[in-house]
Amino acid sequence: MDVNNLIKTWKDIYSSTNINEDWRYNFFKLIESSSKLAEIDQKNNCIFVTVNATFEKHIINDNFYSFLADSTKRKLGENYKLKIITEQEYEEIKEIEEKQEKIEIEIKSDSLNKRFTFDTFIVSDKNVLLYKAAMAIALSNDSSNLNWNPFFLHGKSGLGKTHILHSIGNEIKKNFPEKRIKYAEAKDFGDIVMRAFESDDINKNIQNIFNEYAKYDCLLIDDVQFIQSRKKTKEVFFNIFNFFINNNKQIVVTSDQDPKELKDFEERFITRFKGGLTVRIYPPDQKTTEEILKLKIRKNEKLDINKFTNESIKWIANNFGENVRFLEGALNRLILYVINSKNDEKINVNFISEVFEDLDIEEKSSFDSIINLVAKKYGINQKDILSKSRKKDIIIARNIAIFLTREILHYSLNDIGRKFNKDHSTIMYAINKIDKNLNENEEFKEVIDDLKLKL
């Protein structure tokens, strides 16, 4: 209702009061000079009339309230209540209502990001179990059938935990449209709880939070470690958590730590967290990082995957592949340079190096670190790897070192030959030998992957 209608409505109300003739002059003088109709709350059948000062509120409430209340009911209906308060009190009421409304809006929104799906999650060999478990949960109509409740996913930041959470939610919505899904960052959940504890009616608002969350069929909580030092938030979360478990409603939780490492969570939390399925998400290997990078390049209209050389892809993946966020940051910088560059040729290592030259990137691995790591792995001297020895174990170690120098540092065959004092054909033979073993021997592949991770 606009201001003019509010003024007219209030005038109609106070003008039609059955007030004693002796009081009418003072009554109208007081009402017209100090009061106004601030709001007609049709949801709660209440009208708010504000006055400038507390003493005016007391005068009206003590002497004229019953007359105004009767007139309000005649004009608006029997269910309407009249509240006469100061402007400051009205502002405080509205502030509380806004907080409550914000709480309800945040809880009622599913907050799912439709960009994150299982189709866009590239799976490395070490994350196959994680992927299959997440997919099974998303395809199950009843969490009790799997007995993987809660599903606790942990790993370092930027490895794809949030992607998996949204993928689970989006897949459930696709297969079971009637189900209600809720994604929430633990920190945001904590902020909602904090606002409830700061409100005038704490018990009511905490109960509202519980009731709203209880309506969902699946709860996805991201980065639970952020609430481990917030005592009140943990208590509210524990009640919601238990409700989901006890009612066979799926709950998925992520953390940057294994449950047993969450020191500020009481034992009852740790027991609950470990009561379902706990899975670690591993960093992507070099090959997977390259595939992730290629996918992101293909999806970006400002970049042409056909202009990237294999070496440039390997260079970016090697230097920024520690986690997906670093990779995305590198791509954003590259896009800026590509847009402003007149170079329409291939995006090679030289171009990439110029793009990132001011970042002072420290090469994660060096030739010496590769030789040192391989020598330790096989219990031989570093000098043996660079020698002409034909002992079987030294040849194996040397071939692996050659392969890793090519794979990790992207040296040319000639450069590798100079490092190992070998000719071009010998270097090619060593690399092909390792490639063949990788395809035929799973245990050997695990050894190489482990060495790559350490580099």
N, C-alpha and C positions, 0 to 999 in steps of 0.2 A: 504494500500500500504506500502511495507517495505521500509527501509531507502535507500537501493540501487536504487530502482525504483524512489523514490522521488528525489534523487541526479541526476539521469539520466534525469528525466522529466524537472527539473529546468535548467539543462545544455542545453537541447534541446531548451528550451524557450529563454533563454538569448543569446544563440549562434546564433539564427536566427533573432535577432532584426535588423531592417533596420536603424542602427545608423550611423551617420556621421563618416567617416574614421578618422577625426581628434580627435574624442572623444573615439574611440574604445579601445585604450590602457588603458586609465584611467577608462573607463567603466568596462572592464573585470577585471582589477586589483581590483576595488572596490567590484564588485559583487562576485567574487570568494573568496575574503578574508573575507568578512563580512556578506554575506547573505546565507540563506539556505531555501529550501522549507519545511515548517513544516507540512503542511496538505493540502490534496485536499478534500474539503467538497462537495461531490457529491449531498448531500441532498439539499444544498442551492446554488449549482453551484458557489463555491467560492474557491480560493486557497490562503493560508496564507504563505507569505514569511517573515521570521524574520531576523532582523539584531541585532547587538550587542548593539548599542547606538542610542540615539535619533537623534544626528546630522547626522548619516549615513542614517537614515530613511528620514530625510529632504532632503539630497543631492539627493538620488535616486528618491524620489517623485517629487522634484522640477525640475530635469533635465532629468530623463530617464523613468518616469512612463508611458507616452503615448506609447513609443516604446515597453516596456515590456507588457503592456496591449494588444496591437495589436498582439504581438507574442503569448500571452497566448490564445487569441481567435482563432488564426490560428491552434494552436496545440491541444486545448481541446474543442473548440466550442464557438460559438458566445455568448452563455448565461453565460459563465464563467467570473467572476469578480476577479481582482487581488487586494489583500490587503497586503501592505508592512508595517509591524509594528515591534516594538521591542519585544524581547523575553519576557520581563516582561508583556507587554500588551497582548501578546498571552496567557500567563499563566493565566492572569486575565479573559480573554474571556472564556477559558476552564473551569475555576472554576465556572463562572456564568452558563455555559452550564450544568455542572455537577449538580449544585444546581437545575436548572430547570428540568433536567432529573429525578432527585430524586423526586421532587415534583410530576411530571407526573406519575412516577411509583407508588408512594404511593397512589395517588388518583385513579389510574386505577385498582389497586388490590382490590378485594372485601374483603379480610382479614377475611373471615369467617372461623371459627374453626369447622371442620366437626364432632368433638367429641361431641359437645354440641347440643343435639337434644331434642325434647319433650319426646322421649322414655326414655331418661336417666335422666329426671328431676322428682324427687320424690315429689309428691304434698301433703302438709299437709292440714288439713281441712281449715285452715285460708287462704290458698293460692289458693283455688279452683277457686274463681272468677278471680284472676290474670291469672291462667293457661287457663281457658276457653276463656278469652278475647284475650290473646296472640295467642291461636290456631285459633280463629275466624278471627283475622287479617291476619294470615298466609294463611288461606284457602280462603280469599276473593280476587277476581280478580279486585275489584274496591273499593278503600278506601271510596268513597262517599256513598257506600251502607250502611256502618256501622256508619259513622259520628263519628268515634273514631280517628280522626286525629287532633293533634298528640296523640299518646299513650304515656303517661308519667308515668314511673315506678320509684318509690322511696323506699328507705329502707337502712338499715345499710350495711356496707361493708361485703362481704363474704356470703350473703344470697342467691345468685343465679341470680342477675340482669343480669350479663354478659351472663350467661347460657341461660336465656330467650331470650336475644337479638339474640344470634347466632342461637338458636332454631327457632326463627321466620324467620331469613334469610335462613336457610337451608331448612325449610319447604316450603317457597315460591319457592325456586329454584327447589325443588322436584316436586311441583305441577304446576308451571308455568316456565318452563326452559327458556322461551324467555325473562323473566324479569331480569333486571340488579339490583343487590343488592349491597349496600355498607355499611360495618361496619367500624366505625372509633372511636377511643378513642378521646375524646374532647381535651385532652392534645396534642396528636399527630397532630390533626387538627390545633391547635393553633401554633404548631411549623412550620407547612407548611406555614401558613399565615405569620408568622414572617420572614421566609426565603424570601418570596415574597416581603415583605416590605424592606428587606435588599438588594434586587436586584437592578440592574441599571434601569430596566423598571418596576416600581411598578405597574402602571395601567394595563399593558399588563399581568403581571403574576397574579394579583388579578382576572382579567377577565378570565384568563385561569383556575384558580381554580373554579370559578363559573361555567364556561362552562363544565368542566369535571364532577363536581358534578351534574349538571343539566341533564346529560345523564342518570342518574340512575332512577329506578322506585321506589325504596324503600331505605330510609336512616336510618341507625341505629347508634345513637350517644350515646356513653357510658361515664358516669361520667361528665355530662355537668357542674357540679359545678367548675371544674378546669379552666374554661375560664371566670368565672364571673368577675374577676378583670382585664381582658385583653381587653381593650377598642376596639382596632383595630380588634382583632379576633372576638369579639362579633358583630361588624358591618358587617363583611363578613358573619358570621354565620346567622345573622338575615335575610340577603338578600336571602341566600340559603334556610333557613327555610320557609320564605314567599313564595318562588317560589314553593316549594313542596306542601305547603298547598293550594295555589291558583290554582295549576294544578292537584289537587286530587292525588298527589303522597304520599304514606304513609311515615310518619316519626315517628320513635320511639326513645324516649329519656329516659335515666336513670340518676338518681341523688341520692346522699346519704341524700337528704333533700326534703321535700315537696316544691312545687313551691313557695308557699308564704313565705318560710323561706330562699329563695335565695336572700339575702339582696342586693348583689352587681349587680343584674340584674335589669334593669329599668322596670317600670310598663308595658311597651309594650311587654317585654319578658314574664313576668308573665301572662299577659292576653292571650298571644298566647299559652303558656305552658298549661294553664287550659282550653283552648278552645275545647279540645277533651275529652279523657278519662284519668283520673288520678287514679292510683291504687298503693296501698302500698304493698310491699312484707314483710311478717312477718317471724320472726325466726322460724325454724322448732321446733315442740314439741319433746318430748323425743322419742316417737314412730317413728316419721319421721326421726329423726337423726339416730336412730338405723338402719332404712331401708337404709338410704344413706350410712352409714358405711358398711353395709353388701354388698351393690351393689359394692362399691369400693374395698372391699376385694375380691369379686368374680371375678372382672375384673383384679385383679393383680395376675400374674402367680406365684409370689413368696410367696403368702399366700394361705392357705387352709381354707376355711370357716368352714369346718367340725371340725377343731381343736379348734375353738373358743367356749368357754362356753357362755351361755346366760349372765352370770354375767360379763364376761370380755367385752362383747359388750356393756352392760349397763354402765360399768365403763368408757370406752373410750368416749361413747356418752355423758355421764354426765359431764365429765371433759373437753372435747374438742369440744363439740357440739354447742358452741356459734356461730360459723359460719363455713362454709365448708372449708375455708382455714386452720383454726386451726385443723380441722379434718384430712385434707390431710397431714399437717405437722406432726401430731401424727402418722399417718400411715407410713410415710417415716422413722421415727425414729424406729418404730416397725419392719419394714422390715429389717433395718440394724441389729437389734438384732436377728431376726429370722434367717437371713443368717449366722450369726456368732455363733449361739447357737447350741449346740449338743443335746439339748432337743427336742425330737421328739414326746413328749406327748401333752396333751391338753394345749391350751393357756388359762390359767385361771387368776383370779384376782391377785393371788400371782406373777405370771410371769409378768403380765402387770405392777404391782406396782414396780417391780424391774427395768423394762425398763425405767420408768419415775421417779424413786426415786430422782434423782439429780435435777429435775426441780422445786422442792419445790412447788408442786401444792397446792394451797389453796382450800380446799373443798368449792365449791360454796355455798353449803347449809349445815347446821348443824342441829342436832336434836333440839336444842333450837330454831333455826330460824323457823323450821317447826311448833313447838308448838306455838311460838309467833304469826306467821302469821295466823294460823287457829283460834287461840283465838280471834285475832282482827277481823277476818272475821265474826265470829259468836257472837261477843260482850260478850264474857265470860272471866273468869279468867284463866290464864295458869294452875293454880293448879287444876282447875275443870277438865281439860282434863286428868290429871294424877290421878284423884281421883276415887272413886268407885261409884260416883253418877250415878243414873239410869234415870235422867231427859232426855227427848227425844232430846233436842237440844245439850246437852253435849255428849250424845251417838253418835250423827251424827258427831259432831266435832272430837270426839275421834277416830271414825272409819276412818275419812278422814286423820287424823294425822298418824294413823297406816299405812294406804295405802301409803301415801306420803313418810313415812320413808322407807318402802320397795321399792317403785318405784324410789325414788331419791337417797337415801343413800345406797341401796342394802344390808341392814342389813339382817342377817339370821332371821328366825322366832323366834328362841330361844333368840337372842339378842333383838329383838323387844319386846318379852314377858318380858324380864328383865327390859327394859326401862319403860314399861307401867304397870309392876307388874301384868301381865296377863298370863294365861297358853297358851300352844301351840294352842289348839283348838279354844280359844277365838280370838286369833290373826288371825287364818285362816278364821274364820267366818267373822271378820271385813273386811278383804281384799276381800273375795268373795262377800260380801254385796255391797261394793263399785263398784267392777267389774260389778256386775249385774245392778246396777243403771246407770253406764256409758253407757251400751248397750241399756238401755230402755229409758233414760231421756236425751234429748239433752241439756236442760238448765243446768242440773246437770253436764254434761260433760264440758260445757263452764266454769262453776265455777272451776272445777278441773284443766282444762287447764290454766285458769287465775292464779291459785295458783302456778302451775308449772313454769309458765313464771316468776313470781315474785321471785321464789326460784333460 
